Amino acid sequence: MADDAVNALLPVAAVVHIALGVMALILVQRSLEKEWNERFAGYLISWMMIILGFQYTFATIIDLKIEDFTGQDFLEGAFTEIYYSSHKYGEKAMESAFLCLACIFPLVYPYPILQKDNVIKITTAIIIILGVIIIPLDIFTEFANRDMKSAINWLCYFIWLPIYLRFLIGEVKYKEERAREVSAVALLLLLGLKVQLLIFWLSNLTGVSKVYHARWIVEEAVFLGTVSQT
């Protein structure tokens, strides 16, 4: 029932993310008085939301097709066809694009490590290089590299944690002006990386979540084995 509830929310999430992303782009375009790195971060967040919306759109199409399957369709390998369909590749490509944008986000916000003069060239090169590596890797490994792709997000920890400590010390010890603004934002971004764990803290504390994780691991292993045999 939980899976059905999640699937039912996918179309809503797709529309909301795309709409909010477009609205955010319009607002950032009008915010000419903001600092350049704040506007750049606004553009990144906007496109990340739009990309998530398209990812959820592809996932919704896949779920709708699966719901229409009959028992005969499963026996004839229709599920395998969807797994290798353009919709599945589109969903995973959007996921990879989202991760590529997430990697360059800590380079410009809340403290700009990259300078304004070369930020476009460097971030574009990073996105292209990561995209060329990750997307073909998805195709050739049959989408089995999910954990390795998520490990890219550790770059955010390596950048935001030193920034948080640097400006926290500057605020407490040296009384630097506006240091609290940077340290507070960096801390919120660090917490945001694992916000799902914070939401489900009670299930993680009691160990209930381990039951679901174990079930998903078994189901995924059985499914991948079935697909490879067909």
URSUL-V851434 format. One record per residue. N is the residue number from 1. RES is the residue in three letters. PSI is psi in radians with two decimals (* if undefined). OMEGA is omega in degrees with one decimal (none if undefined). NEAR is the number of other ideal C-beta (glycine too) atoms within 12 Angstrom. Layout:
((N/RES/PSI/OMEGA/NEAR) (N/RES/PSI/OMEGA/NEAR))
//
This chain:
((1/MET/-0.60/178.4/7) (2/ALA/-0.69/178.6/13) (3/ASP/-0.69/178.5/16) (4/ASP/-0.68/179.9/12) (5/ALA/-0.72/178.3/10) (6/VAL/-0.77/179.9/17) (7/ASN/-0.60/-180.0/23) (8/ALA/-0.46/-179.5/16) (9/LEU/-0.22/-177.2/19) (10/LEU/-0.81/179.0/29) (11/PRO/-0.67/178.5/22) (12/VAL/-0.77/179.4/18) (13/ALA/-0.66/179.7/23) (14/ALA/-0.84/-178.7/30) (15/VAL/-0.76/-177.9/21) (16/VAL/-0.77/-178.6/20) (17/HIS/-0.75/179.7/32) (18/ILE/-0.76/-179.6/28) (19/ALA/-0.80/179.1/19) (20/LEU/-0.64/178.0/22) (21/GLY/-0.76/178.4/31) (22/VAL/-0.75/178.5/19) (23/MET/-0.71/178.9/20) (24/ALA/-0.66/176.8/26) (25/LEU/-0.73/180.0/23) (26/ILE/-0.75/-179.3/15) (27/LEU/-0.71/179.3/19) (28/VAL/-0.65/179.7/25) (29/GLN/-0.53/-179.2/15) (30/ARG/-0.21/-176.3/13) (31/SER/1.18/-176.5/19) (32/LEU/-0.33/-177.2/12) (33/GLU/-0.15/-179.8/9) (34/LYS/2.83/176.6/17) (35/GLU/2.72/-174.9/20) (36/TRP/-0.66/-178.6/22) (37/ASN/-0.53/176.2/27) (38/GLU/-0.72/177.8/25) (39/ARG/-0.69/178.1/26) (40/PHE/-0.76/177.0/31) (41/ALA/-0.63/177.1/33) (42/GLY/-0.72/175.7/29) (43/TYR/-0.73/179.3/31) (44/LEU/-0.82/-179.5/34) (45/ILE/-0.71/179.6/31) (46/SER/-0.85/-179.7/30) (47/TRP/-0.55/176.0/32) (48/MET/-0.69/177.8/32) (49/MET/-0.72/178.6/32) (50/ILE/-0.74/178.8/30) (51/ILE/-0.73/175.7/33) (52/LEU/-0.67/177.8/32) (53/GLY/-0.75/177.0/33) (54/PHE/-0.63/176.6/30) (55/GLN/-0.78/177.8/33) (56/TYR/-0.51/177.1/33) (57/THR/-0.81/177.2/27) (58/PHE/-0.72/178.7/29) (59/ALA/-0.63/178.4/30) (60/THR/-0.75/179.1/29) (61/ILE/-0.73/178.8/25) (62/ILE/-0.76/-180.0/31) (63/ASP/-0.68/179.0/26) (64/LEU/-0.68/178.1/19) (65/LYS/-0.70/-179.6/22) (66/ILE/-0.64/179.6/25) (67/GLU/-0.48/-179.6/17) (68/ASP/-0.05/-179.4/14) (69/PHE/2.56/171.6/20) (70/THR/3.03/177.8/12) (71/GLY/-0.62/178.3/9) (72/GLN/-0.63/178.9/10) (73/ASP/-0.71/178.7/17) (74/PHE/-0.69/-179.8/18) (75/LEU/-0.56/-179.0/13) (76/GLU/0.04/175.9/13) (77/GLY/0.43/179.8/17) (78/ALA/-0.55/178.8/21) (79/PHE/-0.67/178.6/25) (80/THR/-0.65/179.0/23) (81/GLU/-0.67/178.3/20) (82/ILE/-0.66/-178.7/28) (83/TYR/-0.51/179.1/27) (84/TYR/0.37/-177.5/21) (85/SER/2.96/178.9/19) (86/SER/-0.49/178.7/17) (87/HIS/-0.70/178.8/26) (88/LYS/-0.74/177.5/29) (89/TYR/-0.66/177.3/23) (90/GLY/-0.73/178.3/25) (91/GLU/-0.81/-178.9/33) (92/LYS/-0.56/177.2/35) (93/ALA/-0.70/176.3/27) (94/MET/-0.67/176.9/34) (95/GLU/-0.73/178.8/32) (96/SER/-0.70/178.2/34) (97/ALA/-0.67/177.6/32) (98/PHE/-0.76/179.3/37) (99/LEU/-0.64/178.5/37) (100/CYS/-0.74/177.8/33) (101/LEU/-0.65/179.3/37) (102/ALA/-0.52/-179.1/39) (103/CYS/-0.62/-178.1/35) (104/ILE/-0.20/-178.9/40) (105/PHE/-0.82/-179.5/39) (106/PRO/-0.20/179.1/37) (107/LEU/-0.26/-177.0/32) (108/VAL/-0.24/-174.9/34) (109/TYR/2.42/4.2/35) (110/PRO/-0.24/177.6/33) (111/TYR/2.15/-175.4/29) (112/PRO/1.81/174.5/27) (113/ILE/-0.69/175.7/25) (114/LEU/2.58/179.7/26) (115/GLN/2.77/-175.0/16) (116/LYS/-0.60/-174.6/18) (117/ASP/-0.58/-175.0/10) (118/ASN/0.17/-174.4/16) (119/VAL/-0.68/-178.1/25) (120/ILE/-0.78/-178.0/19) (121/LYS/-0.79/-175.9/15) (122/ILE/-0.81/-178.6/22) (123/THR/-0.66/176.9/33) (124/THR/-0.74/178.9/17) (125/ALA/-0.71/179.4/19) (126/ILE/-0.78/-179.0/30) (127/ILE/-0.78/-179.0/30) (128/ILE/-0.78/-178.8/17) (129/ILE/-0.82/179.3/17) (130/LEU/-0.69/179.0/26) (131/GLY/-0.71/179.5/28) (132/VAL/-0.53/-179.8/17) (133/ILE/-0.83/-169.9/23) (134/ILE/-0.81/-174.1/35) (135/ILE/-0.85/174.4/29) (136/PRO/-0.57/178.0/16) (137/LEU/-0.66/175.4/23) (138/ASP/-0.76/-175.2/29) (139/ILE/-0.80/-174.4/21) (140/PHE/-0.39/178.2/12) (141/THR/0.11/178.5/19) (142/GLU/0.78/174.2/21) (143/PHE/0.51/-177.8/28) (144/ALA/0.17/-175.9/21) (145/ASN/0.61/-175.1/24) (146/ARG/-0.76/-178.6/22) (147/ASP/-0.66/-179.5/14) (148/MET/-0.66/178.1/18) (149/LYS/-0.69/179.7/29) (150/SER/-0.43/179.5/21) (151/ALA/-0.33/178.0/16) (152/ILE/-0.52/-179.1/32) (153/ASN/-0.25/177.5/26) (154/TRP/-0.36/175.4/21) (155/LEU/-0.61/178.8/23) (156/CYS/-0.71/178.1/31) (157/TYR/-0.77/-176.7/23) (158/PHE/-0.43/-178.9/19) (159/ILE/-0.83/-174.4/30) (160/TRP/-0.58/-179.3/36) (161/LEU/-0.85/175.4/22) (162/PRO/-0.64/177.7/20) (163/ILE/-0.75/178.8/32) (164/TYR/-0.81/-178.8/31) (165/LEU/-0.69/-179.5/21) (166/ARG/-0.85/-176.1/23) (167/PHE/-0.40/173.4/28) (168/LEU/-0.77/176.7/25) (169/ILE/-0.70/177.9/18) (170/GLY/-0.60/179.3/22) (171/GLU/-0.82/-173.4/22) (172/VAL/-0.78/-172.4/14) (173/LYS/-0.75/-173.3/12) (174/TYR/-0.01/177.1/12) (175/LYS/0.73/-179.4/11) (176/GLU/2.45/179.1/17) (177/GLU/2.42/176.9/11) (178/ARG/0.17/177.3/16) (179/ALA/-0.57/179.9/25) (180/ARG/-0.60/-179.7/20) (181/GLU/-0.78/-179.2/23) (182/VAL/-0.78/-178.3/31) (183/SER/-0.68/-179.9/28) (184/ALA/-0.75/179.2/20) (185/VAL/-0.74/178.9/27) (186/ALA/-0.71/178.6/33) (187/LEU/-0.74/178.9/22) (188/LEU/-0.68/178.6/19) (189/LEU/-0.67/177.2/29) (190/LEU/-0.74/177.9/28) (191/LEU/-0.59/-179.2/20) (192/GLY/-0.44/179.4/22) (193/LEU/-0.56/-178.2/26) (194/LYS/0.62/-176.3/19) (195/VAL/-0.52/179.5/13) (196/GLN/-0.68/177.3/14) (197/LEU/-0.59/179.1/15) (198/LEU/-0.57/179.5/16) (199/ILE/-0.73/-177.5/13) (200/PHE/0.66/-176.0/18) (201/TRP/-0.62/-176.7/14) (202/LEU/-0.74/178.9/12) (203/SER/-0.59/177.2/18) (204/ASN/-0.64/-179.1/18) (205/LEU/-0.69/-178.8/12) (206/THR/-0.23/179.4/11) (207/GLY/0.05/-179.5/13) (208/VAL/-0.60/-177.7/15) (209/SER/-0.44/179.9/19) (210/LYS/-0.54/178.8/15) (211/VAL/-0.77/-179.5/15) (212/TYR/-0.71/177.7/18) (213/HIS/-0.74/179.5/16) (214/ALA/-0.71/180.0/14) (215/ARG/-0.75/-179.6/16) (216/TRP/-0.66/179.7/17) (217/ILE/-0.77/179.9/16) (218/VAL/-0.79/-179.3/14) (219/GLU/-0.72/-179.0/15) (220/GLU/-0.69/179.8/20) (221/ALA/-0.73/178.7/15) (222/VAL/-0.72/-178.6/14) (223/PHE/-0.80/179.8/22) (224/LEU/-0.63/176.8/21) (225/GLY/-0.67/178.9/14) (226/THR/-0.73/-179.1/17) (227/VAL/-0.75/-178.8/21) (228/SER/-0.56/178.8/16) (229/GLN/-0.60/-179.5/10) (230/THR/*/none/17))
//
